[in-house]
Amino acid sequence: MPSTTRRAFITTLGATGVAGLAGCSAIGSRDVPAGSLQLVNRDTLPHEIAMEIVDVGTEYDEDTREVVGDPMVPQPLTERRTTAVLGADTTRTYEAVFSEPLWYTVRFTIDGEVATKPDGSISFYPGPIEESNVAGEYLRVGALENGEKTIVVSGTDNGGPFEQ
């Protein structure tokens, strides 16, 4: 299990929508499960978001800010991507998008443009974390009322695929 030294991955990003995530389903108001992707659009306009898993690894290197290690994972995991539109004032949650206990680097674009500087990427670990009181983490991506774009790695008490 990784330590909490990789905290503070809050990054400005953009609004959202997802369709076609195989094996994923939208959920209601309960706690968001670890490993989920939650899309939130508080803007008055719809937005298109594209998500791509660009790398997976067994560890996160703080110095290079990259995932490292060569995990044994099915090829489709490292090639997972989707694009969709999320309407105004809408939230969608997709479970088990990040279901393996690995580090993920995920890149987002919003309305066809790289969502954050320099390349729209964020790295995170969805499973339980040593020295932490959360069962895991999930990505929350979206547009706020003022059009500001955001990516947040959020902790959750719902372990989802990582519950023991």
C-alpha positions as CSV (number, residue, x, y, z in Angstrom):
1,M,0.0,0.0,0.0
2,P,1.3,3.5,-0.8
3,S,1.8,6.1,1.8
4,T,0.0,9.5,2.0
5,T,3.0,11.4,0.7
6,R,1.4,11.8,-2.7
7,R,-1.4,14.0,-1.4
8,A,-2.5,17.4,-2.8
9,F,-3.4,16.3,-6.3
10,I,-6.0,19.0,-6.8
11,T,-5.7,20.3,-10.3
12,T,-7.7,22.8,-12.4
13,L,-9.5,21.0,-15.3
14,G,-12.8,21.1,-17.1
15,A,-16.4,20.0,-17.5
16,T,-17.6,16.6,-18.3
17,G,-19.5,13.7,-19.7
18,V,-18.8,10.0,-20.2
19,A,-20.5,7.2,-22.1
20,G,-19.4,3.8,-23.2
21,L,-17.4,2.8,-20.1
22,A,-17.6,-1.0,-20.3
23,G,-18.7,-2.5,-17.0
24,C,-19.5,0.8,-15.4
25,S,-22.8,2.1,-14.2
26,A,-24.0,5.4,-12.9
27,I,-24.9,5.4,-9.2
28,G,-27.1,7.5,-6.9
29,S,-26.5,9.5,-3.7
30,R,-24.6,6.9,-1.6
31,D,-20.9,7.3,-0.9
32,V,-18.8,7.2,-4.1
33,P,-16.9,3.9,-4.2
34,A,-13.1,3.9,-4.5
35,G,-11.9,3.6,-8.0
36,S,-14.8,5.5,-9.5
37,L,-14.8,8.4,-11.9
38,Q,-17.3,11.1,-11.0
39,L,-18.2,13.8,-13.5
40,V,-19.7,17.0,-12.3
41,N,-21.0,19.9,-14.5
42,R,-22.2,22.9,-12.6
43,D,-21.9,25.2,-15.6
44,T,-24.9,26.3,-17.6
45,L,-23.5,24.8,-20.8
46,P,-22.8,21.1,-21.8
47,H,-19.2,20.1,-22.1
48,E,-17.4,17.2,-23.8
49,I,-14.7,15.4,-21.8
50,A,-12.3,12.8,-22.9
51,M,-10.4,10.5,-20.5
52,E,-7.5,8.3,-21.3
53,I,-5.4,6.1,-19.0
54,V,-1.9,6.9,-20.2
55,D,0.2,4.9,-17.7
56,V,-0.1,2.5,-14.8
57,G,2.6,1.5,-12.3
58,T,3.3,-0.1,-9.0
59,E,4.6,3.2,-7.4
60,Y,4.6,6.9,-7.7
61,D,7.9,8.7,-7.9
62,E,7.7,12.1,-6.2
63,D,10.8,13.4,-7.9
64,T,9.8,12.7,-11.5
65,R,6.1,13.0,-10.7
66,E,5.5,9.8,-12.7
67,V,4.1,6.4,-12.0
68,V,6.8,3.7,-12.1
69,G,7.1,0.0,-12.0
70,D,5.9,-2.6,-14.5
71,P,2.7,-4.2,-13.1
72,M,1.3,-7.3,-14.7
73,V,-2.0,-6.0,-16.1
74,P,-4.3,-6.8,-19.0
75,Q,-3.5,-4.7,-22.0
76,P,-7.0,-3.2,-22.2
77,L,-6.5,-1.5,-18.8
78,T,-3.6,0.6,-20.2
79,E,-5.6,1.4,-23.3
80,R,-8.9,2.5,-21.6
81,R,-10.3,5.8,-23.0
82,T,-13.7,7.4,-23.5
83,T,-15.4,10.6,-24.7
84,A,-18.9,11.9,-23.9
85,V,-20.9,15.0,-23.2
86,L,-22.3,15.9,-19.8
87,G,-25.3,18.3,-19.8
88,A,-25.6,21.4,-17.6
89,D,-26.0,20.9,-13.8
90,T,-25.5,17.2,-14.0
91,T,-23.4,14.6,-12.0
92,R,-22.6,11.1,-13.2
93,T,-20.6,8.5,-11.3
94,Y,-19.0,5.5,-13.0
95,E,-17.9,2.7,-10.7
96,A,-14.8,0.4,-11.1
97,V,-13.1,2.5,-13.7
98,F,-9.9,2.2,-11.7
99,S,-10.4,-1.3,-10.2
100,E,-6.8,-2.6,-9.8
101,P,-4.6,-1.6,-6.8
102,L,-2.2,0.3,-9.0
103,W,-1.0,3.9,-9.6
104,Y,-2.8,5.4,-12.6
105,T,-1.9,8.5,-14.8
106,V,-5.0,9.8,-16.4
107,R,-5.2,12.5,-19.1
108,F,-8.3,14.7,-19.6
109,T,-9.3,17.0,-22.4
110,I,-12.4,19.3,-22.3
111,D,-14.1,20.4,-25.4
112,G,-11.1,19.1,-27.4
113,E,-8.4,21.1,-25.5
114,V,-5.9,19.8,-22.9
115,A,-7.6,20.4,-19.6
116,T,-4.6,21.3,-17.4
117,K,-1.0,22.5,-17.7
118,P,1.2,21.1,-19.0
119,D,-0.6,18.1,-20.5
120,G,-3.9,17.5,-18.7
121,S,-2.6,14.5,-16.6
122,I,-3.1,13.5,-13.0
123,S,-1.7,10.5,-11.1
124,F,-3.5,8.7,-8.3
125,Y,-3.9,5.5,-6.4
126,P,-7.5,4.4,-5.9
127,G,-7.0,1.7,-3.2
128,P,-6.5,1.9,0.6
129,I,-3.6,4.0,1.7
130,E,-1.3,3.4,4.7
131,E,-1.6,6.1,7.4
132,S,-5.0,7.1,6.1
133,N,-8.5,6.9,7.5
134,V,-10.1,6.5,4.0
135,A,-11.0,3.2,2.3
136,G,-9.8,4.5,-1.0
137,E,-10.0,7.3,-3.5
138,Y,-11.8,8.3,-6.7
139,L,-11.4,11.0,-9.3
140,R,-13.9,13.9,-9.4
141,V,-13.7,15.9,-12.6
142,G,-15.8,18.8,-13.7
143,A,-16.8,22.4,-14.4
144,L,-17.9,24.8,-11.6
145,E,-20.6,27.5,-11.9
146,N,-18.1,30.1,-13.0
147,G,-16.7,27.8,-15.8
148,E,-13.5,27.0,-13.8
149,K,-12.3,23.5,-14.5
150,T,-11.3,21.1,-11.7
151,I,-9.9,17.6,-11.0
152,V,-9.9,16.4,-7.4
153,V,-8.7,13.2,-6.0
154,S,-11.2,12.5,-3.2
155,G,-11.1,10.1,-0.3
156,T,-14.1,7.8,0.4
157,D,-15.3,5.4,3.1
158,N,-16.7,3.1,0.4
159,G,-13.9,0.7,-0.5
160,G,-15.7,-0.4,-3.7
161,P,-13.5,-3.1,-5.4
162,F,-10.9,-2.8,-2.7
163,E,-13.1,-3.8,0.3
164,Q,-11.7,-6.7,2.2
